């Protein structure tokens, strides 16, 4: 845990958030600025700034984030279509320096994203 990280503090329940999932490896909460009817952020408890900070030992954890997304998508009836996204760096839209996966659903998406 990084004591200065907003998402680490949310995972430690030091800052309130609408948690929708948690286990020993990950936690998920509703985004406060949703970009779709369903917009959930899924975070590893282990602090990474971005995807390129993960190593080979983190492979299973990164896969678990996607499995949590699939579980939440199923529970929320998003199976007609949902998107998972990891933004890396401010140029990609990352605003909090803690790796997190966005689960977006409840509306139609276009390609390419922009």
C-alpha positions, 0 to 999 in steps of 0.5 A: 500500500502506498500511504499517499495513494487515493485508491490504496486508501479506498481499498483500506477503507480510509476513504469512503467509496461505494465498494461492490467487490473485494477479496484479498487481492482486489477491490472494486468500486463505482466510479464517481464520474461515470462514463457509462450507466455502469462504470466500476473501477477494479483495483489490485490491492498491490500498488502499481502505478501502471501496467508497465510496473507489473512483472512476471509474478503479477500475471495471475493478479492481472488476470484476476482483475479481468475475471472480477470484471466478468463476474461483475458484468454477469451480475449486472446483466451487461452480457449484451456488451461491456468494455474493460479498459486499463489506461496507462499514463496521463496521455491515455487518460489515467488520472490516479497513479494506481493501476485500475481496470475500468468496467463500462457497460449499459450503453453501446460503444463505438470503435475505435474508442477516442 
